[in-house]
């Protein structure tokens, strides 16, 4: 461990220790042991005590979320061991991982391994659920496959979010926040009765912030010299109808609009060879990128706009009907629409190489209708809890992906990367790579998912309980793709191969450079491409739990998880042998990939210790993933492969402790996970020629899979006198080192780190007002979100000429918040 990291780690946990022991010195000893309040979760689609559920669940209350400054699922990681959430080329592309397992983002064709469910509604991609969570009652992070009960595609876990509902008493509150980077925010909420049988709740928020990155714009249409800004507002309204004691209907509508700049990357590693791609870019446009490999100077280079305009809206209705004392019916109907228009400086330099326009044409849209119906009840004098249900989801996904050449692309790529060879065969400026031309691809995907499921718990004895769940899923997808290529160079390059072979020993390399995916008009020859696939799969679980006494329950469980296959929404091509040994770069109309499966075993214990003051839960797990879906950016395109086998094994530990010091509470946990890709060869891949891009993977640890992950949150509350209250919180998250690139290139390694959030507030004892000072990333830890290949700037076999970039984590932010309750 580096000395600086050791000091940071020590300092971070010293803060937590100080919170525990420093405040203890000023607090009166409690007169009696304080018990942890019972924690109710719905991990099995019914309300149960956390200590009765044979599943690894990290439950975070709404109060702790507020204390730790958590507003979205990415910030949730500070409170959850084993959970990693990152975003990449724009804020709409968010990926959650549990125990090191998740689906790499930047490709809407791939669904998430970690499902996000908000108020019972499954969100089709993690990015669709990214935003201000507002008023939250609790969040449950369920680890391991949860495909029996939760929506679809939850092979790694579930983030189950339960927001606050309407109340029968009148409540009103507001919040104003200011901070560095020009940050400001406002939110307000009103809840209460409307009639004797109807209650309502409305929440509104607006937040804005300047960017974390300074931007060198060079010559181009970009005018803003900052990036990673925040500017959005959100509205959420609810109605609760209770026409009788046996029936309630909760209707929720929400709308969010974002208009932000995101996300520029910084140069993470720059090869220093005289002919490096970075120096070639500098020859074309001096001062276009950072040659020093110092990404945390937070200096980005971008001559094109990175606007992102996002709209997210939805409507849901949940009906709960108690048919009789032993049977209830639940129906959740939802419609959601999510669309994003994004611009991108796709070369991440101030040279004008390649870009995606910000005029609204480059866009993605999801529309989803879902219906879940559950019938549940008890039988045999309460010894049997049974549940049967059905789920249907219809998803329409429409994307238009534009990728254009800029003014400098020919001078950089044809004249320098390809050593001006294109001009020798007549491919001069104006014949290929013309500015404003490139690829324009349209995809329309329709998906339908049907599922029948059951989950039943039977008490064999008062101490021994068996839970069995089963789900049958039919997943159908159809995709229509229309490719358009302008400024292409591949046909000309292939035709010139014999002449090039007589002049150069690198003819294949030159032709390959002229036949990258976006430069190959063979895709146009495919016409409109239609693909479809259907999968019919079983998943399920079996759990055996034994309660030794009221304070100790142990269990063993097996779960079979499934995540549907699909289609890569990027161009794919194969290299065939042409006449005379010439390479034939052929457009591949089949972009499908197989479904992903996991077999998971767990052995765990849930205990209540020290007269109820400490909840301590432990579990050991072993998960085997087959046909693991991997999405990788190779510098010129996204490829999707299914790795034969990934094994994740380790231990989870969670605790909640109400200490003997009145007002002092801790919550935390540790995850140790060895998440390893099992050895494979080129012949095991969908496309064997991709092996070179993935050559570091066989036998290695998966990306974003730290061996160790630990979280610790401490909260202290005490009376100050004069009807004032002090409330403070420190939350810390430790992760050991892990690689942030799906190809595991060493330059993309994130060292071990500790992130700390801290908050201290003083307010009225009746909570009518509170003023808080806060800091997120208190010690200003520098860390990567994602490392990636510089577009058109990487030679996979020669780092000395390559450029690798990074999307950075947020720096330290500090500020103040005023809360009012009326």
Steps between C-alpha positions, in 0.01 A plus 500: 500500500629845418576724799254767385222245473580363842479849648171568326352171617620555855368855506163391363438239760642723769209730432259214563686398813491855621128507442459193718740576782524877494126544527484222757714711731239774492189283516327355798506124530172346402291379789427177320593314184355656188345256256516531121152570368352217298588540131227399257595398145306368201773281350249216458213725386348503846584696811745311720758581760847528351617232744242250367591525131745233369654746252798737525332841526656836580213720614561876513242725661388830357649678801845347441479587130436861597776500761753361250399742223376225267266625227542242222604136455859593414546671836342197671832318468644682804250313721504159333791255506530301180309756290676703228316750279670691217405722209696545179461699179191680629295497817232288336737202486514371857608151600445331835707199608456271801787283624696613194235383254315730263456593138736759355306799367513713181290257298120516535467153353626347826267478795618532857623216720394700807135589476367829634143498627331820619167465680454156349571609142794341316719749314639358174854644536694638797534837324122528477488500881777756546378823650387669819330229706316759707326388817598140563372277778780246451717330241561126505804365317445129440817312412511197276247392233144615575329392180217309668311803625651820360414601147761363262876494444608499866777242472733695734257674736232762549489858625147527639396860570190585703402867496293678762127484438210731586420551867179547695645788700598828336875527441702762316873546467755676284873506451750751361859402423804701389854377441823538310514465121208742494271236640145580604189296553144527620239241585158510655239245598142508617303200624165457666130419471287620211173331600407239757613226262766673289845625595763662282869581487696726268875546478695744285872564473743697286878476519787657308878501519798619296730242346775296664723524193667796335492464122745615234270550202743565215337600172146378461136558584537430873462815706494369858829464686363262763356149507317263735241763588167437671172667412171319546160512659265224605134470603327208670134489593307226680143420591396235749140378479367300793131437429493228767723335758559214256591700190757767422623641170822699468546699180840659427598733220847647451691715255868594485683721251878539481694745284869453579851470360655156538734326463845599385788267574855576607821341372584218741806356327684643199762299316824693464638351177597754236223366276237466774142575404504791743797660321333442164194686626725780623653528152155554354367729771757616759377520859220250445557262793692453822830319434594473868276210610367701796123447479425649841605843391135487390586658168305366204531577130189526285413712199149356461197541731411228751140603559270242651127558508306234685130458572370228729132459579266234623168405652426203724208363697536249782184329626499301823182310584460285809255247366464343842711454810715237329529626142600822326535617141759751376505657154768741376442662161757740361588699192837670461669705232863603505687682225842656470658721236876518535790667327854377535852597411579139425879529478530679838753748362482859379586381149196459275521126434163331561179606674133437557286808425303669776208606280259236633558239233734286711249354744362199682148440630347230718128453541380228733167367614503249782240308696557288807227305676554312828266291712637418844375352820538272796376146563532219751466732799775726373757226437482559125556837333429468130522733201422458133522767236553610145711769339489661157721772356498652155801710409550712190857621452583745223846638437667710237877495522698752296878501481656766277848596385631842596726739313820337627420131459656451157817691592536293818388153400569468127811713482665413833361180654491336155821677393328678207467167318134569405622781274722248314189313387304813411320548830579868534319761713149545373465134392470338844444617859337826389401724794138453602480151349526167680249246628133549574338188647139458609385215723147416612469216749180355638507273801230301673548310825247269661558322827313284747647461846436360843679532834388296800629465855400204714580457867595136533535558873485815708875536443550360148362676192528405134456759223462394138459737208468438128469726197437423134594780262440551130709780356453612141692770319492625144739756356487702180822676399571739215864596436621799302868567423650805330861597454585129503839357410477123536406395146781711359747361751411137431522556124846654538640214710700337215667831416569572866640152556760569232604824666464435869536218745220655704227484237264305725539758775433787258191335358382422852533868584285585198240238593408590856130450571388858436700510174356187340207554265442125479251572778291703256485199269321303770192714452254501788610221733245313709601275789294320760555259784287318757611348828301281737676446829445380856646670804433456867621455852494263796584615853508308826509711816537384858439722800697380802336762722335841463842659452666266250387375160716308254425408142630334187370598159531424132387737226495469122510838328448598139559811291364504148716515192458770243664701225803725486382842381832576337652385174667160491714362221705192424827465312489240226769387259464656156671422167877489516503516878338844505294563812127536450343711773138388486202654678344251739118516507489280812571708811329266746646368824391223731315515832695504827447247780621474858491226761541647848550330837492681833543399862411770748410598853296789636549584864374748758753555775551689826136524598395621156753779467697336217381334179779296341440309176754281319489301179741304283418477129610320186361614164575347162401708196474334160509697174579818691409798283799730450481832318838647403607817321808422293569857390303482177179315591313318775517123488283261699630160596378223727777370724461127568524521880548755778516390864435733793556369851546667834339626818249775587466651845257774609431652839289765671598604852325724748792572728481548879556870437161663472447630146799326343428239230711317244413311185743332264631186345773323310497305174787278394449375143731309268330561165709327239471427131574137438756414227373500143639492147410674176285207393272557803395845376214596272760656270847341552683793337407715800729303728792742464286782640407276795831321545553626858171355623549121526571413863489863614278689743200666335503877457337705778543208738702601807599219732398707802220749542396646836265773615451663838253773593486659844221730615493694825207702635475687833318784666689827530261677731275789419284259296784448252625171358833400349508229233818392322598223263818365347472234227800329344548244224822304449578301187817314418653542156312397187521554126251742344540377142314199363817400311702518827775718356739587786469875437135481609575376852338683790709482816341422834313796639278636774217742427358692795187713531439707813212713625426692820179684574337705773131562521184516702412197709162482321686498164320814388836626372848356457820647360762254377857529378613215280784367287494218248834336419633681806868417433475585128593146392600476134340196338392364165150409406599334172818472297458458125692487173554832328287479185721435197800552728589146611724233357399193703851361477703814563435719803784733406286645220158477672278734697266387777238731649289511814171623636575630848317477829372816662742716702430634848180702523402703806197703587214582735137390512201658671206268572158624608198304619165669537 
